[in-house]
Amino acid sequence: MPKLKTKSGAKKRFRLTARGKVRAQQAGKRHGMIKRTKKFIRNARGTTILSDQDARIVKKFLPYG
């Protein structure tokens, strides 16, 4: 069997946790901060765990974790 290739974009954006969940950066912080509330900016720090539906898609792009 040939080896499966990992999607280059996915390996730069996502990481798997020890339990196999997908961790990603919070969305909505690239630009336009002046119109966002302080609460939104505060809550969008760090990383988040993707929902099961989204994680299923990303795991196809990362065949070997």
Biopython code that builds the backbone (N, CA, C, O; Angstrom):
import numpy as np
from Bio.PDB.StructureBuilder import StructureBuilder

atoms = [
    (1, "MET", "N", (0.841, -1.201, 0.000)),
    (1, "MET", "CA", (0.000, 0.000, 0.000)),
    (1, "MET", "C", (0.877, 1.253, 0.000)),
    (1, "MET", "O", (1.859, 1.326, 0.740)),
    (2, "PRO", "N", (0.526, 2.233, -0.825)),
    (2, "PRO", "CA", (1.288, 3.486, -0.785)),
    (2, "PRO", "C", (0.935, 4.300, 0.450)),
    (2, "PRO", "O", (-0.131, 4.133, 1.043)),
    (3, "LYS", "N", (1.834, 5.167, 0.815)),
    (3, "LYS", "CA", (1.570, 6.052, 1.951)),
    (3, "LYS", "C", (0.565, 7.126, 1.555)),
    (3, "LYS", "O", (0.513, 7.544, 0.399)),
    (4, "LEU", "N", (-0.230, 7.568, 2.525)),
    (4, "LEU", "CA", (-1.193, 8.642, 2.275)),
    (4, "LEU", "C", (-0.526, 9.979, 2.523)),
    (4, "LEU", "O", (0.272, 10.122, 3.449)),
    (5, "LYS", "N", (-0.852, 10.950, 1.704)),
    (5, "LYS", "CA", (-0.274, 12.283, 1.889)),
    (5, "LYS", "C", (-1.147, 13.106, 2.829)),
    (5, "LYS", "O", (-2.375, 13.018, 2.811)),
    (6, "THR", "N", (-0.474, 13.909, 3.651)),
    (6, "THR", "CA", (-1.160, 14.851, 4.530)),
    (6, "THR", "C", (-1.372, 16.155, 3.777)),
    (6, "THR", "O", (-0.490, 16.607, 3.047)),
    (7, "LYS", "N", (-2.552, 16.764, 3.958)),
    (7, "LYS", "CA", (-2.804, 18.071, 3.342)),
    (7, "LYS", "C", (-1.918, 19.109, 4.022)),
    (7, "LYS", "O", (-1.935, 19.242, 5.245)),
    (8, "SER", "N", (-1.150, 19.838, 3.230)),
    (8, "SER", "CA", (-0.197, 20.797, 3.783)),
    (8, "SER", "C", (-0.882, 21.908, 4.567)),
    (8, "SER", "O", (-0.382, 22.339, 5.606)),
    (9, "GLY", "N", (-2.022, 22.371, 4.072)),
    (9, "GLY", "CA", (-2.738, 23.433, 4.772)),
    (9, "GLY", "C", (-3.248, 22.979, 6.122)),
    (9, "GLY", "O", (-3.266, 23.756, 7.076)),
    (10, "ALA", "N", (-3.665, 21.721, 6.209)),
    (10, "ALA", "CA", (-4.218, 21.203, 7.462)),
    (10, "ALA", "C", (-3.145, 21.021, 8.517)),
    (10, "ALA", "O", (-3.386, 21.281, 9.695)),
    (11, "LYS", "N", (-1.959, 20.576, 8.112)),
    (11, "LYS", "CA", (-0.928, 20.342, 9.124)),
    (11, "LYS", "C", (-0.410, 21.651, 9.716)),
    (11, "LYS", "O", (0.152, 21.653, 10.811)),
    (12, "LYS", "N", (-0.594, 22.763, 9.003)),
    (12, "LYS", "CA", (-0.192, 24.060, 9.543)),
    (12, "LYS", "C", (-1.248, 24.654, 10.467)),
    (12, "LYS", "O", (-0.933, 25.504, 11.300)),
    (13, "ARG", "N", (-2.498, 24.215, 10.329)),
    (13, "ARG", "CA", (-3.600, 24.860, 11.045)),
    (13, "ARG", "C", (-4.177, 24.058, 12.193)),
    (13, "ARG", "O", (-4.779, 24.635, 13.099)),
    (14, "PHE", "N", (-4.011, 22.736, 12.184)),
    (14, "PHE", "CA", (-4.669, 21.888, 13.172)),
    (14, "PHE", "C", (-3.669, 20.970, 13.855)),
    (14, "PHE", "O", (-2.652, 20.587, 13.276)),
    (15, "ARG", "N", (-3.989, 20.619, 15.124)),
    (15, "ARG", "CA", (-3.210, 19.623, 15.857)),
    (15, "ARG", "C", (-4.183, 18.694, 16.553)),
    (15, "ARG", "O", (-5.282, 19.097, 16.933)),
    (16, "LEU", "N", (-3.768, 17.443, 16.715)),
    (16, "LEU", "CA", (-4.604, 16.495, 17.425)),
    (16, "LEU", "C", (-4.184, 16.435, 18.886)),
    (16, "LEU", "O", (-2.994, 16.476, 19.198)),
    (17, "THR", "N", (-5.162, 16.337, 19.780)),
    (17, "THR", "CA", (-4.874, 16.182, 21.198)),
    (17, "THR", "C", (-4.565, 14.717, 21.476)),
    (17, "THR", "O", (-4.665, 13.873, 20.585)),
    (18, "ALA", "N", (-4.189, 14.423, 22.713)),
    (18, "ALA", "CA", (-3.851, 13.054, 23.082)),
    (18, "ALA", "C", (-5.053, 12.121, 22.944)),
    (18, "ALA", "O", (-4.886, 10.930, 22.682)),
    (19, "ARG", "N", (-6.250, 12.649, 23.117)),
    (19, "ARG", "CA", (-7.461, 11.826, 22.999)),
    (19, "ARG", "C", (-8.034, 11.826, 21.595)),
    (19, "ARG", "O", (-9.098, 11.254, 21.357)),
    (20, "GLY", "N", (-7.330, 12.469, 20.654)),
    (20, "GLY", "CA", (-7.756, 12.413, 19.261)),
    (20, "GLY", "C", (-8.700, 13.515, 18.837)),
    (20, "GLY", "O", (-9.239, 13.468, 17.731)),
    (21, "LYS", "N", (-8.916, 14.510, 19.689)),
    (21, "LYS", "CA", (-9.751, 15.630, 19.278)),
    (21, "LYS", "C", (-8.895, 16.614, 18.478)),
    (21, "LYS", "O", (-7.667, 16.588, 18.560)),
    (22, "VAL", "N", (-9.547, 17.474, 17.712)),
    (22, "VAL", "CA", (-8.834, 18.401, 16.839)),
    (22, "VAL", "C", (-8.816, 19.782, 17.475)),
    (22, "VAL", "O", (-9.862, 20.337, 17.811)),
    (23, "ARG", "N", (-7.624, 20.325, 17.635)),
    (23, "ARG", "CA", (-7.449, 21.655, 18.210)),
    (23, "ARG", "C", (-7.123, 22.637, 17.096)),
    (23, "ARG", "O", (-6.328, 22.335, 16.207)),
    (24, "ALA", "N", (-7.745, 23.827, 17.146)),
    (24, "ALA", "CA", (-7.543, 24.833, 16.111)),
    (24, "ALA", "C", (-7.526, 26.214, 16.736)),
    (24, "ALA", "O", (-7.983, 26.407, 17.863)),
    (25, "GLN", "N", (-6.992, 27.175, 15.989)),
    (25, "GLN", "CA", (-7.005, 28.555, 16.438)),
    (25, "GLN", "C", (-8.427, 29.095, 16.418)),
    (25, "GLN", "O", (-9.259, 28.638, 15.634)),
    (26, "GLN", "N", (-8.705, 30.064, 17.277)),
    (26, "GLN", "CA", (-10.016, 30.703, 17.286)),
    (26, "GLN", "C", (-10.184, 31.520, 16.007)),
    (26, "GLN", "O", (-9.230, 32.116, 15.507)),
    (27, "ALA", "N", (-11.388, 31.537, 15.497)),
    (27, "ALA", "CA", (-11.675, 32.261, 14.264)),
    (27, "ALA", "C", (-12.026, 33.713, 14.569)),
    (27, "ALA", "O", (-12.436, 34.045, 15.681)),
    (28, "GLY", "N", (-11.860, 34.575, 13.561)),
    (28, "GLY", "CA", (-12.344, 35.942, 13.644)),
    (28, "GLY", "C", (-11.394, 36.948, 14.245)),
    (28, "GLY", "O", (-11.838, 37.992, 14.724)),
    (29, "LYS", "N", (-10.081, 36.672, 14.240)),
    (29, "LYS", "CA", (-9.147, 37.609, 14.860)),
    (29, "LYS", "C", (-8.075, 38.122, 13.908)),
    (29, "LYS", "O", (-7.047, 38.632, 14.353)),
    (30, "ARG", "N", (-8.301, 37.995, 12.610)),
    (30, "ARG", "CA", (-7.290, 38.440, 11.650)),
    (30, "ARG", "C", (-7.322, 39.951, 11.443)),
    (30, "ARG", "O", (-6.275, 40.595, 11.391)),
    (31, "HIS", "N", (-8.495, 40.502, 11.327)),
    (31, "HIS", "CA", (-8.607, 41.942, 11.080)),
    (31, "HIS", "C", (-9.977, 42.384, 11.553)),
    (31, "HIS", "O", (-10.812, 41.556, 11.916)),
    (32, "GLY", "N", (-10.213, 43.704, 11.549)),
    (32, "GLY", "CA", (-11.514, 44.235, 11.947)),
    (32, "GLY", "C", (-11.752, 44.208, 13.440)),
    (32, "GLY", "O", (-12.897, 44.091, 13.879)),
    (33, "MET", "N", (-10.683, 44.315, 14.240)),
    (33, "MET", "CA", (-10.834, 44.247, 15.691)),
    (33, "MET", "C", (-11.597, 45.453, 16.246)),
    (33, "MET", "O", (-12.190, 45.378, 17.323)),
    (34, "ILE", "N", (-11.577, 46.552, 15.510)),
    (34, "ILE", "CA", (-12.198, 47.778, 16.037)),
    (34, "ILE", "C", (-13.713, 47.622, 16.144)),
    (34, "ILE", "O", (-14.346, 48.257, 16.988)),
    (35, "LYS", "N", (-14.289, 46.787, 15.297)),
    (35, "LYS", "CA", (-15.738, 46.606, 15.343)),
    (35, "LYS", "C", (-16.161, 45.464, 16.264)),
    (35, "LYS", "O", (-17.353, 45.299, 16.525)),
    (36, "ARG", "N", (-15.216, 44.680, 16.758)),
    (36, "ARG", "CA", (-15.538, 43.571, 17.641)),
    (36, "ARG", "C", (-15.610, 44.061, 19.082)),
    (36, "ARG", "O", (-14.938, 45.021, 19.458)),
    (37, "THR", "N", (-16.429, 43.394, 19.878)),
    (37, "THR", "CA", (-16.532, 43.776, 21.284)),
    (37, "THR", "C", (-15.304, 43.274, 22.032)),
    (37, "THR", "O", (-14.633, 42.336, 21.603)),
    (38, "LYS", "N", (-15.025, 43.926, 23.166)),
    (38, "LYS", "CA", (-13.889, 43.495, 23.987)),
    (38, "LYS", "C", (-14.092, 42.062, 24.467)),
    (38, "LYS", "O", (-13.138, 41.290, 24.562)),
    (39, "LYS", "N", (-15.335, 41.715, 24.767)),
    (39, "LYS", "CA", (-15.636, 40.360, 25.227)),
    (39, "LYS", "C", (-15.322, 39.323, 24.150)),
    (39, "LYS", "O", (-14.783, 38.259, 24.452)),
    (40, "PHE", "N", (-15.660, 39.630, 22.888)),
    (40, "PHE", "CA", (-15.382, 38.705, 21.794)),
    (40, "PHE", "C", (-13.879, 38.487, 21.650)),
    (40, "PHE", "O", (-13.420, 37.353, 21.510)),
    (41, "ILE", "N", (-13.112, 39.589, 21.686)),
    (41, "ILE", "CA", (-11.662, 39.494, 21.513)),
    (41, "ILE", "C", (-11.046, 38.686, 22.647)),
    (41, "ILE", "O", (-10.144, 37.880, 22.419)),
    (42, "ARG", "N", (-11.526, 38.898, 23.858)),
    (42, "ARG", "CA", (-11.015, 38.181, 25.019)),
    (42, "ARG", "C", (-11.309, 36.684, 24.910)),
    (42, "ARG", "O", (-10.447, 35.849, 25.184)),
    (43, "ASN", "N", (-12.530, 36.362, 24.509)),
    (43, "ASN", "CA", (-12.923, 34.960, 24.431)),
    (43, "ASN", "C", (-12.292, 34.225, 23.256)),
    (43, "ASN", "O", (-12.275, 32.995, 23.233)),
    (44, "ALA", "N", (-11.773, 34.966, 22.282)),
    (44, "ALA", "CA", (-11.187, 34.340, 21.100)),
    (44, "ALA", "C", (-9.684, 34.150, 21.226)),
    (44, "ALA", "O", (-9.014, 33.907, 20.222)),
    (45, "ARG", "N", (-9.140, 34.253, 22.425)),
    (45, "ARG", "CA", (-7.710, 33.989, 22.623)),
    (45, "ARG", "C", (-7.444, 32.493, 22.588)),
    (45, "ARG", "O", (-8.324, 31.677, 22.862)),
    (46, "GLY", "N", (-6.206, 32.154, 22.244)),
    (46, "GLY", "CA", (-5.795, 30.767, 22.356)),
    (46, "GLY", "C", (-6.424, 29.876, 21.305)),
    (46, "GLY", "O", (-6.661, 30.297, 20.173)),
    (47, "THR", "N", (-6.694, 28.627, 21.697)),
    (47, "THR", "CA", (-7.201, 27.636, 20.765)),
    (47, "THR", "C", (-8.545, 27.102, 21.247)),
    (47, "THR", "O", (-8.975, 27.376, 22.368)),
    (48, "THR", "N", (-9.193, 26.342, 20.385)),
    (48, "THR", "CA", (-10.473, 25.734, 20.715)),
    (48, "THR", "C", (-10.509, 24.319, 20.158)),
    (48, "THR", "O", (-9.732, 23.973, 19.269)),
    (49, "ILE", "N", (-11.406, 23.512, 20.680)),
    (49, "ILE", "CA", (-11.614, 22.161, 20.181)),
    (49, "ILE", "C", (-12.745, 22.203, 19.151)),
    (49, "ILE", "O", (-13.816, 22.749, 19.414)),
    (50, "LEU", "N", (-12.492, 21.622, 17.977)),
    (50, "LEU", "CA", (-13.505, 21.633, 16.926)),
    (50, "LEU", "C", (-14.664, 20.711, 17.281)),
    (50, "LEU", "O", (-14.508, 19.756, 18.043)),
    (51, "SER", "N", (-15.827, 21.013, 16.717)),
    (51, "SER", "CA", (-16.992, 20.152, 16.904)),
    (51, "SER", "C", (-16.744, 18.822, 16.198)),
    (51, "SER", "O", (-15.860, 18.712, 15.348)),
    (52, "ASP", "N", (-17.530, 17.824, 16.558)),
    (52, "ASP", "CA", (-17.346, 16.490, 15.985)),
    (52, "ASP", "C", (-17.532, 16.485, 14.471)),
    (52, "ASP", "O", (-16.823, 15.776, 13.758)),
    (53, "GLN", "N", (-18.488, 17.281, 13.981)),
    (53, "GLN", "CA", (-18.736, 17.318, 12.538)),
    (53, "GLN", "C", (-17.544, 17.893, 11.792)),
    (53, "GLN", "O", (-17.148, 17.365, 10.753)),
    (54, "ASP", "N", (-16.959, 18.988, 12.321)),
    (54, "ASP", "CA", (-15.805, 19.593, 11.671)),
    (54, "ASP", "C", (-14.564, 18.730, 11.834)),
    (54, "ASP", "O", (-13.743, 18.631, 10.922)),
    (55, "ALA", "N", (-14.430, 18.106, 12.996)),
    (55, "ALA", "CA", (-13.249, 17.279, 13.258)),
    (55, "ALA", "C", (-13.198, 16.088, 12.315)),
    (55, "ALA", "O", (-12.114, 15.660, 11.919)),
    (56, "ARG", "N", (-14.355, 15.548, 11.951)),
    (56, "ARG", "CA", (-14.393, 14.411, 11.041)),
    (56, "ARG", "C", (-13.803, 14.782, 9.687)),
    (56, "ARG", "O", (-13.117, 13.971, 9.066)),
    (57, "ILE", "N", (-14.065, 16.000, 9.226)),
    (57, "ILE", "CA", (-13.527, 16.456, 7.939)),
    (57, "ILE", "C", (-12.018, 16.636, 8.032)),
    (57, "ILE", "O", (-11.281, 16.212, 7.142)),
    (58, "VAL", "N", (-11.556, 17.275, 9.125)),
    (58, "VAL", "CA", (-10.130, 17.574, 9.264)),
    (58, "VAL", "C", (-9.324, 16.294, 9.420)),
    (58, "VAL", "O", (-8.195, 16.219, 8.934)),
    (59, "LYS", "N", (-9.872, 15.295, 10.080)),
    (59, "LYS", "CA", (-9.122, 14.047, 10.285)),
    (59, "LYS", "C", (-8.849, 13.318, 8.987)),
    (59, "LYS", "O", (-7.892, 12.547, 8.906)),
    (60, "LYS", "N", (-9.671, 13.543, 7.962)),
    (60, "LYS", "CA", (-9.388, 12.951, 6.651)),
    (60, "LYS", "C", (-8.131, 13.568, 6.050)),
    (60, "LYS", "O", (-7.405, 12.910, 5.305)),
    (61, "PHE", "N", (-7.878, 14.830, 6.377)),
    (61, "PHE", "CA", (-6.709, 15.517, 5.839)),
    (61, "PHE", "C", (-5.435, 15.162, 6.602)),
    (61, "PHE", "O", (-4.335, 15.393, 6.099)),
    (62, "LEU", "N", (-5.563, 14.604, 7.805)),
    (62, "LEU", "CA", (-4.418, 14.240, 8.647)),
    (62, "LEU", "C", (-4.456, 12.734, 8.894)),
    (62, "LEU", "O", (-4.794, 12.308, 9.998)),
    (63, "PRO", "N", (-4.116, 11.918, 7.893)),
    (63, "PRO", "CA", (-4.334, 10.478, 8.032)),
    (63, "PRO", "C", (-3.486, 9.822, 9.117)),
    (63, "PRO", "O", (-3.881, 8.783, 9.645)),
    (64, "TYR", "N", (-2.348, 10.386, 9.462)),
    (64, "TYR", "CA", (-1.487, 9.756, 10.460)),
    (64, "TYR", "C", (-1.424, 10.542, 11.766)),
    (64, "TYR", "O", (-0.550, 10.294, 12.597)),
    (65, "GLY", "N", (-2.325, 11.468, 11.949)),
    (65, "GLY", "CA", (-2.358, 12.244, 13.189)),
    (65, "GLY", "C", (-1.265, 13.242, 13.254)),
    (65, "GLY", "O", (-1.156, 13.975, 14.237)),
]
sb = StructureBuilder()
sb.init_structure("model")
sb.init_model(0)
sb.init_chain("A")
sb.init_seg("    ")
for serial, (resi, resn, name, xyz) in enumerate(atoms, 1):
    if name == "N":
        sb.init_residue(resn, " ", resi, " ")
    sb.init_atom(name, np.array(xyz, "f"), 0.0, 1.0, " ", f" {name:<3s}", serial, name[0])
structure = sb.get_structure()
